Amino acid sequence: MTTRTITSSVLRHLFPAFLLAASAAALWAAWLGWDQHRDVHPDGSITGPYEAWQVIGLVLTLLPPVLWAAFRRHAPAAVLGTTAGLAVAAWYDWSDDASGLFAVGVALIIVGSLAATTFLCAVTAAPSGAKAHRPGA
């Protein structure tokens, strides 16, 4: 194997992960990054800064890139790239919290995105994997 072949192979496997990480971070910025205002309700309770529609929008716009990667047999890139992009974006967005509890939130983002993208990739890959292993296919 030549150096060029090795480099080409590494880039072919890493590019989808980098693309998904960049997409996840950019989508976080588009949906959540601009909203830093907490809402104070008449009863004194505080919510925010994000509304449910923002988080739902983020999840729905992350679906196409994750599904694209899963259908193209890049499930590890879909899982790890999306998780890394969301984790970096959340860390950047929340790191000004003086209490340090933002790290717990980032950890929950990591666990949740790992679980969700792994499940989505497994469900997406299952039908195509079943066809590939069927006798006579």
Chimera marker file (.cmm) of the C-alpha trace (Angstrom):
<marker_set name="trace">
<marker id="1" x="0.000" y="0.000" z="0.000" r="1" g="1" b="0" radius="0.5"/>
<marker id="2" x="1.245" y="3.411" z="-0.867" r="1" g="1" b="0" radius="0.5"/>
<marker id="3" x="1.002" y="6.504" z="1.281" r="1" g="1" b="0" radius="0.5"/>
<marker id="4" x="-1.484" y="7.961" z="-1.156" r="1" g="1" b="0" radius="0.5"/>
<marker id="5" x="-3.740" y="4.900" z="-0.883" r="1" g="1" b="0" radius="0.5"/>
<marker id="6" x="-3.602" y="4.981" z="2.918" r="1" g="1" b="0" radius="0.5"/>
<marker id="7" x="-4.351" y="8.710" z="2.991" r="1" g="1" b="0" radius="0.5"/>
<marker id="8" x="-7.235" y="8.257" z="0.567" r="1" g="1" b="0" radius="0.5"/>
<marker id="9" x="-8.677" y="5.434" z="2.662" r="1" g="1" b="0" radius="0.5"/>
<marker id="10" x="-8.407" y="7.389" z="5.915" r="1" g="1" b="0" radius="0.5"/>
<marker id="11" x="-10.008" y="10.474" z="4.365" r="1" g="1" b="0" radius="0.5"/>
<marker id="12" x="-12.802" y="8.392" z="2.856" r="1" g="1" b="0" radius="0.5"/>
<marker id="13" x="-13.665" y="7.051" z="6.318" r="1" g="1" b="0" radius="0.5"/>
<marker id="14" x="-13.145" y="10.269" z="8.297" r="1" g="1" b="0" radius="0.5"/>
<marker id="15" x="-14.785" y="12.748" z="5.939" r="1" g="1" b="0" radius="0.5"/>
<marker id="16" x="-18.378" y="11.658" z="6.719" r="1" g="1" b="0" radius="0.5"/>
<marker id="17" x="-17.695" y="11.976" z="10.467" r="1" g="1" b="0" radius="0.5"/>
<marker id="18" x="-16.253" y="15.474" z="10.047" r="1" g="1" b="0" radius="0.5"/>
<marker id="19" x="-19.124" y="16.447" z="7.769" r="1" g="1" b="0" radius="0.5"/>
<marker id="20" x="-21.699" y="15.235" z="10.301" r="1" g="1" b="0" radius="0.5"/>
<marker id="21" x="-19.889" y="16.909" z="13.206" r="1" g="1" b="0" radius="0.5"/>
<marker id="22" x="-19.818" y="20.217" z="11.325" r="1" g="1" b="0" radius="0.5"/>
<marker id="23" x="-23.479" y="19.813" z="10.354" r="1" g="1" b="0" radius="0.5"/>
<marker id="24" x="-24.541" y="19.068" z="13.934" r="1" g="1" b="0" radius="0.5"/>
<marker id="25" x="-22.628" y="22.063" z="15.301" r="1" g="1" b="0" radius="0.5"/>
<marker id="26" x="-23.998" y="24.379" z="12.611" r="1" g="1" b="0" radius="0.5"/>
<marker id="27" x="-27.556" y="23.166" z="13.184" r="1" g="1" b="0" radius="0.5"/>
<marker id="28" x="-27.141" y="23.684" z="16.937" r="1" g="1" b="0" radius="0.5"/>
<marker id="29" x="-26.061" y="27.261" z="16.256" r="1" g="1" b="0" radius="0.5"/>
<marker id="30" x="-28.973" y="27.815" z="13.875" r="1" g="1" b="0" radius="0.5"/>
<marker id="31" x="-31.658" y="26.399" z="16.168" r="1" g="1" b="0" radius="0.5"/>
<marker id="32" x="-30.333" y="26.974" z="19.689" r="1" g="1" b="0" radius="0.5"/>
<marker id="33" x="-27.246" y="29.151" z="19.628" r="1" g="1" b="0" radius="0.5"/>
<marker id="34" x="-29.009" y="32.476" z="19.241" r="1" g="1" b="0" radius="0.5"/>
<marker id="35" x="-31.465" y="32.044" z="22.149" r="1" g="1" b="0" radius="0.5"/>
<marker id="36" x="-29.840" y="32.866" z="25.484" r="1" g="1" b="0" radius="0.5"/>
<marker id="37" x="-32.856" y="34.461" z="27.220" r="1" g="1" b="0" radius="0.5"/>
<marker id="38" x="-34.607" y="32.719" z="30.099" r="1" g="1" b="0" radius="0.5"/>
<marker id="39" x="-38.333" y="33.291" z="30.542" r="1" g="1" b="0" radius="0.5"/>
<marker id="40" x="-39.696" y="34.342" z="33.947" r="1" g="1" b="0" radius="0.5"/>
<marker id="41" x="-43.345" y="33.358" z="34.379" r="1" g="1" b="0" radius="0.5"/>
<marker id="42" x="-45.888" y="35.197" z="36.569" r="1" g="1" b="0" radius="0.5"/>
<marker id="43" x="-45.636" y="32.474" z="39.224" r="1" g="1" b="0" radius="0.5"/>
<marker id="44" x="-41.880" y="33.104" z="39.507" r="1" g="1" b="0" radius="0.5"/>
<marker id="45" x="-40.768" y="29.955" z="37.698" r="1" g="1" b="0" radius="0.5"/>
<marker id="46" x="-37.970" y="30.250" z="35.173" r="1" g="1" b="0" radius="0.5"/>
<marker id="47" x="-37.756" y="28.257" z="31.942" r="1" g="1" b="0" radius="0.5"/>
<marker id="48" x="-35.507" y="28.299" z="28.947" r="1" g="1" b="0" radius="0.5"/>
<marker id="49" x="-33.523" y="29.373" z="27.234" r="1" g="1" b="0" radius="0.5"/>
<marker id="50" x="-34.829" y="26.977" z="24.587" r="1" g="1" b="0" radius="0.5"/>
<marker id="51" x="-38.406" y="26.351" z="23.557" r="1" g="1" b="0" radius="0.5"/>
<marker id="52" x="-39.626" y="22.894" z="22.592" r="1" g="1" b="0" radius="0.5"/>
<marker id="53" x="-40.037" y="23.879" z="18.927" r="1" g="1" b="0" radius="0.5"/>
<marker id="54" x="-36.334" y="24.771" z="18.746" r="1" g="1" b="0" radius="0.5"/>
<marker id="55" x="-35.189" y="21.388" z="20.041" r="1" g="1" b="0" radius="0.5"/>
<marker id="56" x="-37.684" y="19.557" z="17.815" r="1" g="1" b="0" radius="0.5"/>
<marker id="57" x="-36.428" y="21.583" z="14.840" r="1" g="1" b="0" radius="0.5"/>
<marker id="58" x="-32.837" y="20.640" z="15.654" r="1" g="1" b="0" radius="0.5"/>
<marker id="59" x="-33.715" y="16.941" z="15.866" r="1" g="1" b="0" radius="0.5"/>
<marker id="60" x="-35.741" y="16.982" z="12.641" r="1" g="1" b="0" radius="0.5"/>
<marker id="61" x="-33.002" y="18.758" z="10.690" r="1" g="1" b="0" radius="0.5"/>
<marker id="62" x="-30.377" y="16.345" z="12.026" r="1" g="1" b="0" radius="0.5"/>
<marker id="63" x="-32.335" y="13.370" z="10.681" r="1" g="1" b="0" radius="0.5"/>
<marker id="64" x="-31.445" y="13.759" z="6.979" r="1" g="1" b="0" radius="0.5"/>
<marker id="65" x="-27.653" y="13.862" z="7.441" r="1" g="1" b="0" radius="0.5"/>
<marker id="66" x="-27.729" y="10.941" z="9.892" r="1" g="1" b="0" radius="0.5"/>
<marker id="67" x="-29.959" y="8.893" z="7.593" r="1" g="1" b="0" radius="0.5"/>
<marker id="68" x="-27.750" y="9.772" z="4.609" r="1" g="1" b="0" radius="0.5"/>
<marker id="69" x="-24.703" y="8.447" z="6.434" r="1" g="1" b="0" radius="0.5"/>
<marker id="70" x="-26.518" y="5.328" z="7.639" r="1" g="1" b="0" radius="0.5"/>
<marker id="71" x="-27.784" y="4.482" z="4.150" r="1" g="1" b="0" radius="0.5"/>
<marker id="72" x="-24.262" y="4.973" z="2.767" r="1" g="1" b="0" radius="0.5"/>
<marker id="73" x="-22.882" y="2.492" z="5.319" r="1" g="1" b="0" radius="0.5"/>
<marker id="74" x="-21.233" y="5.167" z="7.474" r="1" g="1" b="0" radius="0.5"/>
<marker id="75" x="-23.087" y="4.362" z="10.701" r="1" g="1" b="0" radius="0.5"/>
<marker id="76" x="-20.040" y="4.872" z="12.974" r="1" g="1" b="0" radius="0.5"/>
<marker id="77" x="-19.489" y="8.279" z="11.366" r="1" g="1" b="0" radius="0.5"/>
<marker id="78" x="-23.157" y="9.139" z="11.829" r="1" g="1" b="0" radius="0.5"/>
<marker id="79" x="-23.095" y="8.203" z="15.500" r="1" g="1" b="0" radius="0.5"/>
<marker id="80" x="-19.719" y="9.632" z="16.449" r="1" g="1" b="0" radius="0.5"/>
<marker id="81" x="-19.762" y="12.684" z="14.175" r="1" g="1" b="0" radius="0.5"/>
<marker id="82" x="-23.227" y="13.821" z="15.236" r="1" g="1" b="0" radius="0.5"/>
<marker id="83" x="-22.443" y="13.236" z="18.902" r="1" g="1" b="0" radius="0.5"/>
<marker id="84" x="-19.138" y="15.092" z="18.685" r="1" g="1" b="0" radius="0.5"/>
<marker id="85" x="-20.696" y="18.042" z="16.876" r="1" g="1" b="0" radius="0.5"/>
<marker id="86" x="-23.520" y="18.374" z="19.390" r="1" g="1" b="0" radius="0.5"/>
<marker id="87" x="-21.142" y="17.976" z="22.345" r="1" g="1" b="0" radius="0.5"/>
<marker id="88" x="-18.755" y="20.648" z="21.104" r="1" g="1" b="0" radius="0.5"/>
<marker id="89" x="-21.618" y="23.025" z="20.325" r="1" g="1" b="0" radius="0.5"/>
<marker id="90" x="-23.236" y="22.477" z="23.727" r="1" g="1" b="0" radius="0.5"/>
<marker id="91" x="-19.905" y="22.914" z="25.513" r="1" g="1" b="0" radius="0.5"/>
<marker id="92" x="-19.247" y="26.154" z="23.662" r="1" g="1" b="0" radius="0.5"/>
<marker id="93" x="-22.790" y="27.426" z="24.234" r="1" g="1" b="0" radius="0.5"/>
<marker id="94" x="-23.005" y="26.544" z="27.924" r="1" g="1" b="0" radius="0.5"/>
<marker id="95" x="-19.402" y="26.890" z="29.162" r="1" g="1" b="0" radius="0.5"/>
<marker id="96" x="-19.993" y="30.359" z="30.613" r="1" g="1" b="0" radius="0.5"/>
<marker id="97" x="-22.012" y="28.768" z="33.446" r="1" g="1" b="0" radius="0.5"/>
<marker id="98" x="-20.062" y="29.543" z="36.625" r="1" g="1" b="0" radius="0.5"/>
<marker id="99" x="-21.555" y="26.613" z="38.555" r="1" g="1" b="0" radius="0.5"/>
<marker id="100" x="-19.891" y="24.021" z="36.330" r="1" g="1" b="0" radius="0.5"/>
<marker id="101" x="-23.141" y="22.127" z="35.955" r="1" g="1" b="0" radius="0.5"/>
<marker id="102" x="-23.005" y="22.673" z="32.210" r="1" g="1" b="0" radius="0.5"/>
<marker id="103" x="-20.696" y="19.640" z="32.080" r="1" g="1" b="0" radius="0.5"/>
<marker id="104" x="-23.586" y="17.471" z="33.312" r="1" g="1" b="0" radius="0.5"/>
<marker id="105" x="-25.761" y="18.853" z="30.510" r="1" g="1" b="0" radius="0.5"/>
<marker id="106" x="-23.066" y="18.150" z="27.951" r="1" g="1" b="0" radius="0.5"/>
<marker id="107" x="-22.713" y="14.598" z="29.292" r="1" g="1" b="0" radius="0.5"/>
<marker id="108" x="-26.462" y="14.121" z="28.902" r="1" g="1" b="0" radius="0.5"/>
<marker id="109" x="-26.261" y="15.459" z="25.329" r="1" g="1" b="0" radius="0.5"/>
<marker id="110" x="-23.515" y="12.912" z="24.613" r="1" g="1" b="0" radius="0.5"/>
<marker id="111" x="-25.432" y="9.976" z="26.105" r="1" g="1" b="0" radius="0.5"/>
<marker id="112" x="-28.699" y="10.982" z="24.436" r="1" g="1" b="0" radius="0.5"/>
<marker id="113" x="-27.237" y="11.580" z="20.999" r="1" g="1" b="0" radius="0.5"/>
<marker id="114" x="-25.200" y="8.365" z="21.145" r="1" g="1" b="0" radius="0.5"/>
<marker id="115" x="-28.311" y="6.387" z="22.034" r="1" g="1" b="0" radius="0.5"/>
<marker id="116" x="-30.583" y="8.084" z="19.502" r="1" g="1" b="0" radius="0.5"/>
<marker id="117" x="-28.178" y="7.953" z="16.561" r="1" g="1" b="0" radius="0.5"/>
<marker id="118" x="-27.170" y="4.355" z="17.325" r="1" g="1" b="0" radius="0.5"/>
<marker id="119" x="-30.821" y="3.304" z="17.401" r="1" g="1" b="0" radius="0.5"/>
<marker id="120" x="-31.599" y="5.235" z="14.219" r="1" g="1" b="0" radius="0.5"/>
<marker id="121" x="-28.623" y="3.745" z="12.372" r="1" g="1" b="0" radius="0.5"/>
<marker id="122" x="-29.493" y="0.232" z="13.548" r="1" g="1" b="0" radius="0.5"/>
<marker id="123" x="-33.088" y="0.588" z="12.371" r="1" g="1" b="0" radius="0.5"/>
<marker id="124" x="-31.967" y="2.106" z="9.078" r="1" g="1" b="0" radius="0.5"/>
<marker id="125" x="-29.346" y="-0.554" z="8.404" r="1" g="1" b="0" radius="0.5"/>
<marker id="126" x="-31.560" y="-3.508" z="9.415" r="1" g="1" b="0" radius="0.5"/>
<marker id="127" x="-33.704" y="-3.675" z="6.229" r="1" g="1" b="0" radius="0.5"/>
<marker id="128" x="-30.728" y="-3.341" z="3.889" r="1" g="1" b="0" radius="0.5"/>
<marker id="129" x="-28.722" y="-5.860" z="5.932" r="1" g="1" b="0" radius="0.5"/>
<marker id="130" x="-31.582" y="-8.367" z="5.754" r="1" g="1" b="0" radius="0.5"/>
<marker id="131" x="-31.649" y="-8.156" z="1.948" r="1" g="1" b="0" radius="0.5"/>
<marker id="132" x="-27.908" y="-8.605" z="1.675" r="1" g="1" b="0" radius="0.5"/>
<marker id="133" x="-27.900" y="-11.828" z="3.698" r="1" g="1" b="0" radius="0.5"/>
<marker id="134" x="-30.975" y="-13.439" z="2.166" r="1" g="1" b="0" radius="0.5"/>
<marker id="135" x="-30.185" y="-16.605" z="0.180" r="1" g="1" b="0" radius="0.5"/>
<marker id="136" x="-30.491" y="-15.967" z="-3.526" r="1" g="1" b="0" radius="0.5"/>
<marker id="137" x="-30.185" y="-12.208" z="-3.173" r="1" g="1" b="0" radius="0.5"/>
<link id1="1" id2="2" r="1" g="1" b="0" radius="0.2"/>
<link id1="2" id2="3" r="1" g="1" b="0" radius="0.2"/>
<link id1="3" id2="4" r="1" g="1" b="0" radius="0.2"/>
<link id1="4" id2="5" r="1" g="1" b="0" radius="0.2"/>
<link id1="5" id2="6" r="1" g="1" b="0" radius="0.2"/>
<link id1="6" id2="7" r="1" g="1" b="0" radius="0.2"/>
<link id1="7" id2="8" r="1" g="1" b="0" radius="0.2"/>
<link id1="8" id2="9" r="1" g="1" b="0" radius="0.2"/>
<link id1="9" id2="10" r="1" g="1" b="0" radius="0.2"/>
<link id1="10" id2="11" r="1" g="1" b="0" radius="0.2"/>
<link id1="11" id2="12" r="1" g="1" b="0" radius="0.2"/>
<link id1="12" id2="13" r="1" g="1" b="0" radius="0.2"/>
<link id1="13" id2="14" r="1" g="1" b="0" radius="0.2"/>
<link id1="14" id2="15" r="1" g="1" b="0" radius="0.2"/>
<link id1="15" id2="16" r="1" g="1" b="0" radius="0.2"/>
<link id1="16" id2="17" r="1" g="1" b="0" radius="0.2"/>
<link id1="17" id2="18" r="1" g="1" b="0" radius="0.2"/>
<link id1="18" id2="19" r="1" g="1" b="0" radius="0.2"/>
<link id1="19" id2="20" r="1" g="1" b="0" radius="0.2"/>
<link id1="20" id2="21" r="1" g="1" b="0" radius="0.2"/>
<link id1="21" id2="22" r="1" g="1" b="0" radius="0.2"/>
<link id1="22" id2="23" r="1" g="1" b="0" radius="0.2"/>
<link id1="23" id2="24" r="1" g="1" b="0" radius="0.2"/>
<link id1="24" id2="25" r="1" g="1" b="0" radius="0.2"/>
<link id1="25" id2="26" r="1" g="1" b="0" radius="0.2"/>
<link id1="26" id2="27" r="1" g="1" b="0" radius="0.2"/>
<link id1="27" id2="28" r="1" g="1" b="0" radius="0.2"/>
<link id1="28" id2="29" r="1" g="1" b="0" radius="0.2"/>
<link id1="29" id2="30" r="1" g="1" b="0" radius="0.2"/>
<link id1="30" id2="31" r="1" g="1" b="0" radius="0.2"/>
<link id1="31" id2="32" r="1" g="1" b="0" radius="0.2"/>
<link id1="32" id2="33" r="1" g="1" b="0" radius="0.2"/>
<link id1="33" id2="34" r="1" g="1" b="0" radius="0.2"/>
<link id1="34" id2="35" r="1" g="1" b="0" radius="0.2"/>
<link id1="35" id2="36" r="1" g="1" b="0" radius="0.2"/>
<link id1="36" id2="37" r="1" g="1" b="0" radius="0.2"/>
<link id1="37" id2="38" r="1" g="1" b="0" radius="0.2"/>
<link id1="38" id2="39" r="1" g="1" b="0" radius="0.2"/>
<link id1="39" id2="40" r="1" g="1" b="0" radius="0.2"/>
<link id1="40" id2="41" r="1" g="1" b="0" radius="0.2"/>
<link id1="41" id2="42" r="1" g="1" b="0" radius="0.2"/>
<link id1="42" id2="43" r="1" g="1" b="0" radius="0.2"/>
<link id1="43" id2="44" r="1" g="1" b="0" radius="0.2"/>
<link id1="44" id2="45" r="1" g="1" b="0" radius="0.2"/>
<link id1="45" id2="46" r="1" g="1" b="0" radius="0.2"/>
<link id1="46" id2="47" r="1" g="1" b="0" radius="0.2"/>
<link id1="47" id2="48" r="1" g="1" b="0" radius="0.2"/>
<link id1="48" id2="49" r="1" g="1" b="0" radius="0.2"/>
<link id1="49" id2="50" r="1" g="1" b="0" radius="0.2"/>
<link id1="50" id2="51" r="1" g="1" b="0" radius="0.2"/>
<link id1="51" id2="52" r="1" g="1" b="0" radius="0.2"/>
<link id1="52" id2="53" r="1" g="1" b="0" radius="0.2"/>
<link id1="53" id2="54" r="1" g="1" b="0" radius="0.2"/>
<link id1="54" id2="55" r="1" g="1" b="0" radius="0.2"/>
<link id1="55" id2="56" r="1" g="1" b="0" radius="0.2"/>
<link id1="56" id2="57" r="1" g="1" b="0" radius="0.2"/>
<link id1="57" id2="58" r="1" g="1" b="0" radius="0.2"/>
<link id1="58" id2="59" r="1" g="1" b="0" radius="0.2"/>
<link id1="59" id2="60" r="1" g="1" b="0" radius="0.2"/>
<link id1="60" id2="61" r="1" g="1" b="0" radius="0.2"/>
<link id1="61" id2="62" r="1" g="1" b="0" radius="0.2"/>
<link id1="62" id2="63" r="1" g="1" b="0" radius="0.2"/>
<link id1="63" id2="64" r="1" g="1" b="0" radius="0.2"/>
<link id1="64" id2="65" r="1" g="1" b="0" radius="0.2"/>
<link id1="65" id2="66" r="1" g="1" b="0" radius="0.2"/>
<link id1="66" id2="67" r="1" g="1" b="0" radius="0.2"/>
<link id1="67" id2="68" r="1" g="1" b="0" radius="0.2"/>
<link id1="68" id2="69" r="1" g="1" b="0" radius="0.2"/>
<link id1="69" id2="70" r="1" g="1" b="0" radius="0.2"/>
<link id1="70" id2="71" r="1" g="1" b="0" radius="0.2"/>
<link id1="71" id2="72" r="1" g="1" b="0" radius="0.2"/>
<link id1="72" id2="73" r="1" g="1" b="0" radius="0.2"/>
<link id1="73" id2="74" r="1" g="1" b="0" radius="0.2"/>
<link id1="74" id2="75" r="1" g="1" b="0" radius="0.2"/>
<link id1="75" id2="76" r="1" g="1" b="0" radius="0.2"/>
<link id1="76" id2="77" r="1" g="1" b="0" radius="0.2"/>
<link id1="77" id2="78" r="1" g="1" b="0" radius="0.2"/>
<link id1="78" id2="79" r="1" g="1" b="0" radius="0.2"/>
<link id1="79" id2="80" r="1" g="1" b="0" radius="0.2"/>
<link id1="80" id2="81" r="1" g="1" b="0" radius="0.2"/>
<link id1="81" id2="82" r="1" g="1" b="0" radius="0.2"/>
<link id1="82" id2="83" r="1" g="1" b="0" radius="0.2"/>
<link id1="83" id2="84" r="1" g="1" b="0" radius="0.2"/>
<link id1="84" id2="85" r="1" g="1" b="0" radius="0.2"/>
<link id1="85" id2="86" r="1" g="1" b="0" radius="0.2"/>
<link id1="86" id2="87" r="1" g="1" b="0" radius="0.2"/>
<link id1="87" id2="88" r="1" g="1" b="0" radius="0.2"/>
<link id1="88" id2="89" r="1" g="1" b="0" radius="0.2"/>
<link id1="89" id2="90" r="1" g="1" b="0" radius="0.2"/>
<link id1="90" id2="91" r="1" g="1" b="0" radius="0.2"/>
<link id1="91" id2="92" r="1" g="1" b="0" radius="0.2"/>
<link id1="92" id2="93" r="1" g="1" b="0" radius="0.2"/>
<link id1="93" id2="94" r="1" g="1" b="0" radius="0.2"/>
<link id1="94" id2="95" r="1" g="1" b="0" radius="0.2"/>
<link id1="95" id2="96" r="1" g="1" b="0" radius="0.2"/>
<link id1="96" id2="97" r="1" g="1" b="0" radius="0.2"/>
<link id1="97" id2="98" r="1" g="1" b="0" radius="0.2"/>
<link id1="98" id2="99" r="1" g="1" b="0" radius="0.2"/>
<link id1="99" id2="100" r="1" g="1" b="0" radius="0.2"/>
<link id1="100" id2="101" r="1" g="1" b="0" radius="0.2"/>
<link id1="101" id2="102" r="1" g="1" b="0" radius="0.2"/>
<link id1="102" id2="103" r="1" g="1" b="0" radius="0.2"/>
<link id1="103" id2="104" r="1" g="1" b="0" radius="0.2"/>
<link id1="104" id2="105" r="1" g="1" b="0" radius="0.2"/>
<link id1="105" id2="106" r="1" g="1" b="0" radius="0.2"/>
<link id1="106" id2="107" r="1" g="1" b="0" radius="0.2"/>
<link id1="107" id2="108" r="1" g="1" b="0" radius="0.2"/>
<link id1="108" id2="109" r="1" g="1" b="0" radius="0.2"/>
<link id1="109" id2="110" r="1" g="1" b="0" radius="0.2"/>
<link id1="110" id2="111" r="1" g="1" b="0" radius="0.2"/>
<link id1="111" id2="112" r="1" g="1" b="0" radius="0.2"/>
<link id1="112" id2="113" r="1" g="1" b="0" radius="0.2"/>
<link id1="113" id2="114" r="1" g="1" b="0" radius="0.2"/>
<link id1="114" id2="115" r="1" g="1" b="0" radius="0.2"/>
<link id1="115" id2="116" r="1" g="1" b="0" radius="0.2"/>
<link id1="116" id2="117" r="1" g="1" b="0" radius="0.2"/>
<link id1="117" id2="118" r="1" g="1" b="0" radius="0.2"/>
<link id1="118" id2="119" r="1" g="1" b="0" radius="0.2"/>
<link id1="119" id2="120" r="1" g="1" b="0" radius="0.2"/>
<link id1="120" id2="121" r="1" g="1" b="0" radius="0.2"/>
<link id1="121" id2="122" r="1" g="1" b="0" radius="0.2"/>
<link id1="122" id2="123" r="1" g="1" b="0" radius="0.2"/>
<link id1="123" id2="124" r="1" g="1" b="0" radius="0.2"/>
<link id1="124" id2="125" r="1" g="1" b="0" radius="0.2"/>
<link id1="125" id2="126" r="1" g="1" b="0" radius="0.2"/>
<link id1="126" id2="127" r="1" g="1" b="0" radius="0.2"/>
<link id1="127" id2="128" r="1" g="1" b="0" radius="0.2"/>
<link id1="128" id2="129" r="1" g="1" b="0" radius="0.2"/>
<link id1="129" id2="130" r="1" g="1" b="0" radius="0.2"/>
<link id1="130" id2="131" r="1" g="1" b="0" radius="0.2"/>
<link id1="131" id2="132" r="1" g="1" b="0" radius="0.2"/>
<link id1="132" id2="133" r="1" g="1" b="0" radius="0.2"/>
<link id1="133" id2="134" r="1" g="1" b="0" radius="0.2"/>
<link id1="134" id2="135" r="1" g="1" b="0" radius="0.2"/>
<link id1="135" id2="136" r="1" g="1" b="0" radius="0.2"/>
<link id1="136" id2="137" r="1" g="1" b="0" radius="0.2"/>
</marker_set>
